[in-house]
Amino acid sequence: MSGIDKDFVIKDKQTIKEYSLNQIKNKVLYGDALEILKKIPANSADLVFLDPPYFLQLPKKQLKRWNVKTDVEGVDDYWDKFESFEEYDDFIKTILEQVKRIMKENATVWIISTYHSIFRIGKIMQDIGYWLLSNVIWLKSNPMPNWLGVRFTNATETLIWAVKNKDSKKYTFKKDLAKEYGIGKVGANVWIIPLCTGKERLKDEEGKKIHSTQKPLELLKRIIEITTNEGDIVFDPMAGLGTTGYAATALNRDFIMIEKEKKYIGEIRKRFSQKPVLQEKKIKKEIE
Ligand SMILES: C[S@@+](CC[C@H](N)C(=O)[O-])C[C@H]1O[C@@H](n2cnc3c(N)ncnc32)[C@H](O)[C@@H]1O
């Protein structure tokens, strides 16, 4: 797909009661995933990638890097805030129940987060019947420095990979690719990938990051290549800057994305105004 048609973004409305798959394939649904997911047909996704709010609860005061005394640009977005763990858990559970409904029988789901919430997410998944297949550790080769010096440098995020239930057996898994991407000779479940920086990182006119948590295309490339086939439908209910759909298109898969922030919707449009392409990146098997 190159260039986008005028109905590339569909604004969700209360009056719309359901969407057909054809209507929303390769489109971005603008609105609240809590509402929109209910309107999507059951058994429609081959793969779901979920990059939810992490509920980081960062301290109010501005953090400085310990070595250079510059400000740390943390995640302080309103969409990452919840009143309590209970509220956060309810949100994640509601989303995951709907995701399960829209997954095909042999579909898989990937969910990413940090230590702040990945353990709760894993528990919720098991409680509602998902069957966990693996976890993959994303090891950042260029993490933020350990600016306070009171905790370990946080250089990892965890991805959980799961099926709808214990009986889902015929899911897609390209074992040779999985081995190639993983570290060491055994191709273990650790992927060394840099944070999204340089030209790939979308910035505004003042050079500020447009989204605090834009994921690297390389991460989505691996996920999509290993766990889908060409022509499959890749679904992302919290799309941010549309990284998932971008990688999916470049890899000849279809996508459906949802995002509730107008600002990001505009950026997704811009990002898709040129044909999505992925750069070849060298696969790192060891960290220096
Ligand atoms: C962690 S970010 C995703 C970043 C994305 N993977 C990327 O590479 O740009 C989570 C996104 O979920 C969106 N979001 C949060 N709650 C939502 C909801 N209820 N419905 C739709 N989008 C939501 C936020 O606006 C935010 O852009």
Ligand as a Chemical Component Dictionary entry (heavy atoms), coordinates in Angstrom:
data_LIG
# 
_chem_comp.id                   LIG 
_chem_comp.type                 NON-POLYMER 
_chem_comp.pdbx_formal_charge   0 
_chem_comp.three_letter_code    LIG 
# 
loop_
_chem_comp_atom.comp_id 
_chem_comp_atom.atom_id 
_chem_comp_atom.alt_atom_id 
_chem_comp_atom.type_symbol 
_chem_comp_atom.charge 
_chem_comp_atom.model_Cartn_x 
_chem_comp_atom.model_Cartn_y 
_chem_comp_atom.model_Cartn_z 
_chem_comp_atom.pdbx_ordinal 
LIG C1  C1  C 0  2.414  2.141 24.730 1  
LIG S1  S1  S 1  1.601  3.115 23.571 2  
LIG C2  C2  C 0  1.740  2.238 22.033 3  
LIG C3  C3  C 0  2.940  2.654 21.223 4  
LIG C4  C4  C 0  3.012  1.974 19.856 5  
LIG N1  N1  N 0  3.278  0.549 19.973 6  
LIG C5  C5  C 0  4.041  2.616 18.940 7  
LIG O1  O1  O 0  5.026  1.954 18.547 8  
LIG O2  O2  O -1 3.889  3.800 18.652 9  
LIG C6  C6  C 0  -0.052 2.859 24.042 10 
LIG C7  C7  C 0  -1.063 3.638 23.225 11 
LIG O3  O3  O 0  -2.365 3.224 23.631 12 
LIG C8  C8  C 0  -3.240 4.309 23.455 13 
LIG N2  N2  N 0  -4.406 3.997 24.287 14 
LIG C9  C9  C 0  -4.475 3.975 25.648 15 
LIG N3  N3  N 0  -5.709 3.633 26.044 16 
LIG C10 C10 C 0  -6.432 3.427 24.903 17 
LIG C11 C11 C 0  -7.778 3.062 24.667 18 
LIG N4  N4  N 0  -8.637 2.834 25.666 19 
LIG N5  N5  N 0  -8.177 2.925 23.382 20 
LIG C12 C12 C 0  -7.317 3.155 22.347 21 
LIG N6  N6  N 0  -6.041 3.532 22.520 22 
LIG C13 C13 C 0  -5.594 3.657 23.785 23 
LIG C14 C14 C 0  -2.431 5.515 23.914 24 
LIG O4  O4  O 0  -2.944 6.717 23.374 25 
LIG C15 C15 C 0  -1.029 5.152 23.398 26 
LIG O5  O5  O 0  -0.776 5.763 22.156 27 
# 
loop_
_chem_comp_bond.comp_id 
_chem_comp_bond.atom_id_1 
_chem_comp_bond.atom_id_2 
_chem_comp_bond.value_order 
_chem_comp_bond.pdbx_ordinal 
LIG C1  S1  SING 1  
LIG S1  C2  SING 2  
LIG S1  C6  SING 3  
LIG C2  C3  SING 4  
LIG C3  C4  SING 5  
LIG C4  N1  SING 6  
LIG C4  C5  SING 7  
LIG C5  O1  DOUB 8  
LIG C5  O2  SING 9  
LIG C6  C7  SING 10 
LIG C7  O3  SING 11 
LIG C7  C15 SING 12 
LIG O3  C8  SING 13 
LIG C8  N2  SING 14 
LIG C8  C14 SING 15 
LIG N2  C9  SING 16 
LIG N2  C13 SING 17 
LIG C9  N3  DOUB 18 
LIG N3  C10 SING 19 
LIG C10 C11 SING 20 
LIG C10 C13 DOUB 21 
LIG C11 N4  SING 22 
LIG C11 N5  DOUB 23 
LIG N5  C12 SING 24 
LIG C12 N6  DOUB 25 
LIG N6  C13 SING 26 
LIG C14 O4  SING 27 
LIG C14 C15 SING 28 
LIG C15 O5  SING 29 
# 
